[in-house]
Amino acid sequence: MSLNFIQIILVLIVSFLAGVEGVLDEWQFHQPLVACTLIGLVTGTLVPCIILGGQLQLIALGWANVGAAIAPDAALASVASAIILVLGGQGKAGISSAIALAIPLAVAGLLLTTFVRTIATAIVHLMDAAAAKGSFKGIDFWQWFAVCLQGVRIAIPAGLILAVGAGPVKSLLGMIPDWLNQGLTVGGGMVVAVGYAMVINMMATAEVWPFFALGFVVATIPNLTLIALGAIGVALALIYLTLQESSKSNAATGIANTGDPVGDIIDKY
């Protein structure tokens, strides 16, 4: 399928917004379901792109920037795979091929994200220099410049795919050796584990450890869906908040309050 000039411009705009949202998280344009749907909307291939976005979203549910860990780039994976789907055919085989390409694209996007964020570190110093001079315009300029870099990070690869077509991109990604893909996967997993450990270390309190352990146990039950796990989490949060209110009421009536609602109720009885 060939795209006209207006469609190409709209795809580049969607790509730019997806890259920006990778750091802003305001409208979730970088999420696969949203990015793929928007590209399908502007290219006239809405249904296949929604199917692709929905399947990629299930993969990306486990991708999150935690602590110092940077997750695989869902924005680039979504935008690039959607463009390849549009250019290469929208049948079941096309969707399967686009999904298969999403993981190496996400890994490539991870490298681009690291590169752009390294540049942003230098921009922070430029903003500090502008702040030292009392230049609010300078601060705003460098802030917008850094945000736009994130958008260009996705828009440029999207433009290259539109220019060269889907075939060469598939061939290029197929040339990436298995040892490199496996090494990046292992390294990324280790960084994510360190990031989770950093966050847990900051949040760890006596009250939340039981819920932390309970989450692992409940997640092993095979018949529970993500909706069921979410409902259990919400229920536990409401129970905890109710116990916390009970703890405050006990404090108001003169009953000992340790700050741990579970412990307070145990002490009460």
Buried (B, 14 or more C-beta within 10 A) or exposed (E): EEBEEEBBEBBBBBBBBBBBBBBBEEEEBBBBBBBBBBBBBBBEBBEBBBBBBEBBBEBBEEBEBBBEBBBBBBBBBBBBBBBBBBBBBBEEEBBEBBBEBBBBBBBBBBEBBEEBBEEBEEBEEBBEEBEEEEBEEBBEBBBEBBBBBBBBBBBBBBBEBBEEBBEEBBEEBEEEEEEEBEEBEEEBEEBBEBBBEBBBEEEEEEBEEEEEEEEEEBEEEEEBEEEEBEEBBEEBEEEBEEBBEBBEEBBEEEEEBBEBBBBBEEEEE
